[in-house]
């Protein structure tokens, strides 16, 4: 339950700033014209006279406060500092450059009231538009989005997961150690936060009102570092890549043993059976110690038996595909065996996920709701 005395306001609005003196007055004025029950928090890393403008804002509006950081810089850490300063149970984040239209905050609050834990205005659903970006920035933005989706499963249902414009319930991040790197704090919240529903609403991304973009090559490298850190800390996402690496080691073992056996004129199906069994034993040990290291749902011998059953069927698939391609379709036997291995790998990963190392501890997937453009 919310403590009614915790804050006199309903909404904390966080705006990170870096040399935005031409914009802070305008964004504050626009927010003032559409909302009343809010606090506006600027976290400023500027090296110009932006703090003087922020100080002026605090003298004309008691809802405004700011913190100027002198020994630290970075959009992600600035936003997290804003979270620490926020006194409300609902928090919004937007940029100071007016590319994020403040009037959208009203619709975002309505979505929170309707049950959303996180609300993301999206440029990429019906009614949205990213016309505020030039072609080069659109390419960079699209690359960042699709890299995020490739690395992190929680980002895949979200159309605009790299946005800097969002709102959420504070409980989403309570007890969570946020580790932002660079400028995409939303992916940090989506990857680490505790939530059940994400609502996307359409909006039109605007052209920058004044000042210069803070995008740089360094920030793009920071984004890649951020993705790798989140991947490292996500067993569910890391598992796929670990399984792929373990499987690759099994492929080399399988192909090496198969090559040796066929060199000594062992019949190809027999060679495929022996090499597949050797690779199976190696893969079980590595998968149990690395891929599913955090999932120990039963005794190792039970996991081993399930893995053997799954893998024996996989070997059967491998040998069947090998025989079909080699004897019926006249593929080269090395090529046929490789395709058989890939077929078996697809089977093994799917069944081992849902049976051998099934975990009940992993978080259920969040529901993603998309509001129509008319709202």
Protein Blocks (a to p, Z undefined) as FASTA:
>chain_A
ZZfklpcbfbdcddddehilkmmmmmmmmmmmmpmbdcdddddfbfbfklmmmmmmmmmo
mkbccdddfkbgcjklmmmmmmmmpcbfbdcdddfklmacfklmmmmmmmmmnopabdcd
dfkbghiacklpcfklmmmmmmmmmmmmmmpmklmmpmblmbcbdcddfklmgoiacdde
hjllmlmmmmmmccfbdcdddddddddfbdcdfbdfklmmmmmmmmmmmmmmmmklmmmm
mmmmmmmmmmmmmmmmmmmmmmnopafklmmmmmmmmmmmmmmmmmmmmmmmmbcfbcfk
lmmmmmmmmmmmmmmmmmmmmmmmmmmnopafklmmmmmmmmmmmmmmmmmmmmmmgcfk
bccddddddddfkZZ
